[in-house]
Amino acid sequence: MKTVEEIEKAVEELPPDKLAKFRAWFDSFEAALFDRRLERDAKNGKLDDLANKAIADYKKGRSREL
C-alpha cells in the first residue's frame, strides 16, 4: 500500500492527459461515495428533519420557483 505522500507525488508527476483521465476517474469515484452516503443517511432517517423543515417552509409560502 502506498502512503498518501507517495500517491500525491505520483499525481503531481502525471502528464496533463493522464492527469485529466485521473481527475475524471476521481470525480466519478467521489460522486459514488457521496451517493452511497446520502442513500445510507436517508435510509437511517438522518435527513428526515431537513425534509420536514423544507415541507413546512413550503406550506408556509417560504419557497420560490428556481
C-alpha positions as CSV (number, residue, x, y, z in Angstrom):
1,M,0.0,0.0,0.0
2,K,1.3,3.4,-0.9
3,T,1.4,6.2,1.5
4,V,-0.6,9.4,0.9
5,E,2.6,11.2,0.2
6,E,3.6,8.7,-2.4
7,I,0.2,9.0,-4.1
8,E,0.4,12.8,-4.0
9,K,3.9,12.7,-5.6
10,A,2.7,10.3,-8.3
11,V,-0.3,12.5,-9.1
12,E,2.0,15.6,-9.3
13,E,4.2,13.8,-11.9
14,L,1.3,12.8,-14.2
15,P,1.4,14.3,-17.7
16,P,-1.6,16.5,-18.5
17,D,-3.5,13.9,-20.4
18,K,-3.1,11.3,-17.7
19,L,-4.0,13.9,-15.0
20,A,-7.2,14.7,-16.9
21,K,-8.1,10.9,-17.0
22,F,-7.3,10.5,-13.3
23,R,-9.3,13.6,-12.4
24,A,-12.3,12.2,-14.3
25,W,-12.0,8.9,-12.6
26,F,-11.6,10.5,-9.2
27,D,-14.6,12.8,-9.7
28,S,-16.7,9.7,-10.5
29,F,-15.3,7.8,-7.6
30,E,-16.0,10.6,-5.2
31,A,-19.6,11.1,-6.5
32,A,-20.3,7.4,-6.0
33,L,-19.1,7.7,-2.4
34,F,-21.3,10.7,-1.8
35,D,-24.3,8.9,-3.3
36,R,-23.9,5.9,-1.1
37,R,-23.5,8.1,2.0
38,L,-26.6,10.1,1.1
39,E,-28.6,6.9,0.5
40,R,-27.5,5.4,3.8
41,D,-28.3,8.6,5.7
42,A,-31.8,8.7,4.0
43,K,-32.5,5.1,5.0
44,N,-31.4,5.8,8.6
45,G,-33.7,8.8,8.9
46,K,-30.8,11.3,9.2
47,L,-32.4,13.6,6.6
48,D,-36.0,13.4,8.0
49,D,-35.7,16.7,10.0
50,L,-34.4,18.5,7.0
51,A,-37.1,17.2,4.7
52,N,-39.8,18.0,7.3
53,K,-38.5,21.6,7.7
54,A,-38.4,22.0,3.9
55,I,-42.0,20.8,3.6
56,A,-43.2,23.1,6.4
57,D,-41.4,26.1,4.8
58,Y,-43.1,25.3,1.5
59,K,-46.5,25.0,3.1
60,K,-45.9,28.4,4.8
61,G,-45.1,30.0,1.4
62,R,-41.4,30.3,2.2
63,S,-40.2,29.0,-1.2
64,R,-39.9,30.2,-4.7
65,E,-39.5,28.9,-8.2
66,L,-36.0,28.3,-9.4
